[in-house]
Amino acid sequence: MIEKKLDILNRSAGVFLRLGLRSVTMDDLSSELGISKKTLYQYFSDKDSLINAIIDLKLENDRA
């Protein structure tokens, strides 16, 4: 389960970098990642929580 969440975080970060934070919706992410919206919402309650998790992951990686 943790591996799936990390995969979503890393792949979503790429989508946000490519398309921009404001223009990407959860629908766009589910399509780009090839997962259902239900799966995406199992891990993240909304786009803001997903973005915050990506930032936290990147900061954690930079500290290591």
C-alpha positions in Angstrom: 0.0 0.0 0.0 2.9 2.4 0.8 4.5 1.6 -2.5 1.3 2.5 -4.4 1.1 5.8 -2.5 4.7 6.6 -3.3 4.1 5.7 -6.9 1.1 8.0 -7.1 3.1 10.8 -5.4 6.1 10.6 -7.8 4.1 10.3 -10.9 1.7 13.1 -9.9 4.7 15.3 -9.2 5.7 14.8 -12.8 2.3 15.7 -14.1 2.1 18.9 -12.0 5.6 19.9 -13.2 4.6 19.3 -16.8 1.1 20.9 -16.8 1.1 23.2 -13.8 -0.6 23.1 -10.4 -3.6 25.1 -11.2 -4.6 23.5 -14.4 -4.5 19.9 -13.3 -7.6 18.3 -11.7 -8.0 15.1 -9.9 -9.8 13.8 -13.1 -6.7 14.7 -15.1 -4.4 13.0 -12.7 -6.4 9.8 -12.6 -6.4 9.7 -16.5 -2.7 10.5 -16.7 -1.8 7.9 -14.0 -4.1 5.3 -15.4 -5.9 4.8 -12.1 -9.5 5.4 -11.1 -10.5 8.5 -9.2 -11.7 6.2 -6.4 -8.2 4.8 -6.0 -6.8 8.4 -6.0 -9.3 9.5 -3.4 -8.4 6.4 -1.2 -5.0 7.9 -0.7 -5.7 11.6 -0.8 -8.8 13.5 0.2 -8.3 16.3 -2.3 -5.7 18.0 -4.6 -4.3 20.1 -1.8 -3.6 17.1 0.4 -1.9 15.4 -2.6 0.3 18.5 -3.3 1.2 18.8 0.4 2.2 15.1 0.4 4.4 15.6 -2.7 6.1 18.6 -1.0 6.6 16.6 2.2 8.1 13.7 0.3 10.5 16.0 -1.7 11.6 17.8 1.5 12.2 14.4 3.2 14.3 13.2 0.3 16.3 16.4 0.3 17.1 16.1 4.0 18.3 12.5 3.5 
